[in-house]
C-alpha cells in the first residue's frame, strides 16, 4: 500500500498549508509564497500538440482544492482538464465533446487536402 502524499506550501494569507497531493500532480514549481491559499493548484503533466515544431495547444489535469468560485469552465475543487486553446477547464463530458469536435475538424482538413490535391492535379478549381 502506498502512503498518501502531502505537500506543504507557504501562502500569504494562511501561512504554511499542508494538504494531500494527488498522485498525478507533478509538483508546485510555479507556487510563490505570496500566493493566496485559494490559488493553490495541483497540475498534472501536460499533453502537448505541436505541428512542425510549433506549439498549438496543451491540456492537463488540474485541481484547485481551496478555490472559492464555482464557475464551470474556470477550474475549481473538482479535478478537471485545463485546455489552453479554449482557456477552459472541462469535465469528462466536456472533454469528450471537445475531442469529437477536433475529430470533425480533422475530417474537414482531410477533405480540404483532397480538394487541394485535385486542384493541383488540374482536376478541379
C-alpha positions in Angstrom: 0.0 0.0 0.0 1.3 3.4 -1.0 1.3 6.2 1.6 -0.7 9.2 0.8 1.5 12.1 -0.4 1.2 15.6 1.2 2.8 18.9 0.3 3.3 22.0 2.5 3.2 25.3 0.7 3.7 28.8 2.1 0.8 31.2 1.5 0.3 34.9 2.1 -3.0 34.7 3.9 -2.8 31.3 5.7 0.9 30.7 6.3 2.1 27.2 5.8 -0.7 25.0 4.3 -0.3 21.2 4.3 -2.6 19.3 2.0 -2.9 15.9 0.3 -1.3 15.8 -3.1 -2.8 13.7 -5.8 -0.6 11.0 -7.4 -0.9 12.7 -10.8 0.4 16.1 -9.5 3.8 16.9 -10.9 4.7 19.4 -8.1 4.3 23.1 -7.4 7.3 24.8 -9.2 5.1 27.8 -10.0 3.9 28.3 -6.5 5.1 31.5 -4.8 5.0 32.3 -1.1 2.9 35.4 -1.8 0.2 33.3 -3.4 -3.1 33.0 -1.6 -4.4 29.7 -0.2 -7.3 29.8 -2.8 -4.6 30.0 -5.6 -3.0 26.6 -4.7 -3.1 24.5 -7.9 -2.4 20.8 -8.4 -1.3 20.3 -12.0 -0.7 17.1 -14.0 1.7 16.5 -16.8 0.8 18.5 -20.0 -0.3 16.7 -23.2 1.1 19.0 -25.9 0.1 19.3 -29.5 2.7 20.6 -31.8 2.9 20.8 -35.6 6.3 21.1 -37.3 7.9 22.3 -34.1 5.2 25.0 -33.4 3.2 24.8 -30.2 -0.6 24.6 -30.9 -2.1 23.8 -27.5 -1.8 21.8 -24.4 -4.0 20.2 -21.8 -3.5 18.7 -18.4 -5.2 17.6 -15.2 -5.8 20.4 -12.7 -7.4 20.9 -9.3 -7.7 24.0 -7.0 -8.5 22.4 -3.7 -9.3 25.7 -2.0 -11.0 27.5 -4.9 -13.7 29.9 -3.8 -15.6 30.2 -7.1 -17.9 27.6 -8.6 -17.8 28.9 -12.2 -18.0 26.0 -14.7 -15.1 26.1 -17.1 -12.8 28.0 -14.8 -11.5 25.2 -12.7 -12.3 24.5 -9.0 -12.2 22.0 -6.3 -13.2 19.2 -8.6 -10.4 17.8 -10.7 -10.8 18.7 -14.4 -8.7 19.1 -17.5 -7.4 22.5 -18.4 -7.3 23.0 -22.2 -5.3 26.1 -23.2 -6.7 26.5 -26.7 -10.1 27.3 -25.3 -9.0 28.7 -21.9 -11.4 26.4 -20.0 -11.3 23.5 -17.6 -13.5 20.6 -18.8 -15.2 17.7 -17.0 -15.2 14.3 -18.8 -18.3 15.0 -20.9 -16.9 18.4 -22.0 -13.5 16.7 -22.8 -15.3 14.0 -24.9 -17.3 16.8 -26.7 -14.1 18.7 -27.5 -12.4 15.6 -28.8 -15.4 14.9 -31.1 -15.2 18.5 -32.4 -11.5 18.0 -33.0 -12.2 14.7 -34.9 -14.7 16.6 -37.1 -12.3 19.3 -37.7 -9.6 16.8 -38.7 -12.1 15.2 -41.2 -12.7 18.7 -42.7 -9.0 19.3 -43.0 -8.6 15.9 -44.8 -11.5 16.9 -47.2 -9.6 20.2 -47.9 -6.4 18.3 -48.6 -8.3 16.1 -51.1 -9.8 19.1 -52.7 -6.4 20.8 -52.9 -4.8 17.7 -54.4 -7.4 17.7 -57.1 -6.9 21.3 -57.8 -3.2 21.0 -58.0 -3.5 17.9 -60.3 -5.7 20.1 -62.6 -8.9 18.1 -61.9 -10.9 20.9 -60.4 -10.9 24.5 -59.3 
